[in-house]
Amino acid sequence: MNHRPRHLTSFFWSGDAIRSRCVSDSVLSGTVDVPEPPARLLADWAREIALHMTLEAGDVEVMPLARARARWPDYSHCVRAVSDWTSSLGLPGVLASGDVALMVCRGARYHHDGDQYGGAAFCNLFLSEDKGQDVHFPSLDLRIPLRRGTVLLFDTCQPHGVIRRGSNGFDVTDFPADQNCTQLFLSWELPIEDAHVAQALNIAFDIDQSASGIVNEEQVRLDGERVSVRDDSGEWRRANY
């Protein structure tokens, strides 16, 4: 990969206007103490995935949260644990301002979310046991082992994927259908323009105001050219639009 200095810019909707910002190189991570989800809930999740979803290797999908909460007495404990963690980072009350979803993946192809969520940061709490998988931020050469209680806060525009521990990239054969390779996690969308979120991730805004007047949809640009991510390696490449 070419390691010369590069200029990444996120263009995102701020109200009814496109605004520019830098892409953060900061990933905040930790581990919080959350109990294992009850057996009845784990069985319900397994049935949902098997009967009502087509979860291929590399896919990330939404799970029904309202139904899960009805069978999850420790849900509020999980939220409180993440809230305490974010507060310790100087983000008091920030979870209350973000939408939360229950998600599942079977590995995750490398991607960035800046074409849809450029105005947000993600805060994820992983609920599954250690299955020998890492979340990998290839541009940062950063791997974080996934186990119950792993919590992350990161820029949606930073390329990331979930890969087999020890591997060099995403490979569908690392997530066979006959093995339990799924990861369940709660994910909050936090507003990137929140002063505390921006400070925690060292976000600089309005770094390309001239282009903001031309760009008409959310995107990430590298040295002025719109880019996407190779789903096997996480490397930036020219977007095919």
N, C-alpha and C positions, 0 to 999 in steps of 0.2 A: 504494500500500500504506500502511496505517496504521502510523506509526512511533512511536506512543505506547509507553511502557514496557509490556512484556508479561511474564508470568510463565509460562515453559515448565517443565514438570516431567515427567521420565521416571519411570514406575513399572515396575520390572523384578524378575524373580525372583532372590532371593539365598538359595540353598538352597531351603527349602520355604516361604519367606515373601516377600511383596512388599515391596520397599524403594523409597524415593523418592530422586531426585537431580535436580540441575539439568541442563540441556542446554548443553553447552559451545559457546561461540562461537569456540573456537580450532581452526584447521586448520593443521597443520604440514606443510610441503611442501618438496621439494628434488629434486635430480637426482643419481642415482648412475650409475656407469659399469658398464653391463652389456652384454655382446656380443649381437649379433643372433642370435636362435635359428637353428639350422642349417636349410638349405633343405628337408631331408627332413622335419624336424619341422613347418615352416610348411606344407608340402604335406599332411602328415597332418592338421593342424588344419583346413585348408581342406576336405579330404574329409569330415571328421567333421561340420563345420557344414553342408556341402551335402547329405550323404547321410543323416545320422542326427538332424538337429535341424530344428526349425521356428523359426528365429531371425528374428522380425519386428522391424521398426524399433522401438526403444525397449526391447527385451527384454534382460534380463541372465540368463545361464544358466551352469550348471556344465559344465566340460569334464573329460574323463578325465585325472587328474594322474599316476596310476601309470604308464600307458602312455607319457605324455609324458616322464617322467623317464628311462625306458629309452632314449630317443632324444635326450636333452638333456644332453650332457656338461658344460655350463656351468650346470646347475641349482644346484649347490652354490655356485657363484660368485655367482649372483643372491641366494640366501639370505644369504650372507655379506655382500654389499654392503648389503642392507637391515638386517641385524643390526648392522653397523658404524654405519649411519646412525641407527638407533634408540638405540644406545649413546651416540652423540654428543649425543643429546637428554636423556640421563640415564635411559635405559631399558635397563640392562644385562641381557642374557639374556631379555628379555621375549618375543621371538619363540618361544622354546622352550616357552613356556606357552600359546601360541595355536594353534588349528587353522588349517591352511592349505588353500586350494582354488585351483584354476585356473579362471578365469572368462572369459567372453566376452560382449561386448555389441555391439549395432549402434545406437549412441547409447543413451541411457537416459532414460526418462521420469522426471520429477521424483518423488521418493519419499523417505520416511524409513524406517528399518529398526527403529524402536523398538518395534513390535508383536511382534517376534520376537527381536531382538538388543539389547534395551535394556541388558543387562548387559555389553555389549562396546563396544570401539572397533574400527574397521577400520584396517588398515595395508595399503595397496595399492601394488604395483609394476607399472607399465605396461610392456608388452613390445613393443608395435607401434610402427611408425614414425609420424611426425607426419602425420596425415590431416586436419588443419584442424579439430580438435575440442577442446573445453575441457570439463573438469568444472566445473560451475557450482554455487555455493552461494548461492542467490538471497537468502536472509535476511541474508547477510553481504556481499552485493554483491561476491563474490569469484569470479574466473575463473582457472583454472589450465590452461595449455596442456598437452595430452597428447602425449607423445613417448616414445620408448624411454628408460627410466631414470627417468621421473617417479615419485616416491614420495610418498605422502600418509598422514597419520595424522589421523583425525577421529572425532567422535562419531557413532555410528550414527543418532542421533535428529535430527541436523542435516539438513534437506532438501537434496538434491543431485540432479543429473542430468548427463548427457553430451549436449552440444548442439553444433551447428555454430558454429565460431568466427565472431563478429560478429553472431550472431542474438540475438534478445531472449527466446527461449524454445525449448521442444522442439517440433519439427514433423517428422512422419513423412516428409514429402517431402524433407527434408534428408539422408535415408539410403536412397537408392534401391537396389532389389535388384540392379541390374546394375552397381553399383559396390562396390569393396572398402571398406566403411565399418566393418568390425569392429575392436574393440579387445580384445586378449588381456591379461589381467593376473592376477598372483598376489595373493590376498587372505588376510590373517591376521585372525582374531578374537582380540583381546586383551582380557583380563578388565578391565572398567572399575574393579573394586574393587582391582586391583593398585595399591599405593601409588604406584608410579612413573608408571603410566598416569594415575591420577587427578590427580597433581600436574602432569604435563605438559599436561593438558587443563583444569586448574583446576576440577575437579569437586567440588561440595559435596553431601554425602549427607544423607539423612533431613531433607529440607527441608519435607516434608508428611506427618508421621507419622500424623496423624489420618485422612487419606484412604487411607494405606497399609493401614489395617485394614479398609477397605471395598472397595477395588479388588481384583479377583480374577484379573486377567490383565494381561500387559504392554501398555503403552499410553503415549502422550504426551498431556498435557493442557495447554491454554493458558487461563490465568485460570480454572482449575478445570473446564474443559469438554474432553472428549476430542476430538482433532482428527486429521485426515489432511491430505494435501497434494494440491493441484491438479497433475495430471501434466503440464500444458502450461506452467505458470508457476512452480510451486514455492511458491505462496502457501498459507498455512494456511487450512483451512476446517473446519467442523464435521464430525465423522466420521459416516458413515451406518451405524450399527450397530443 
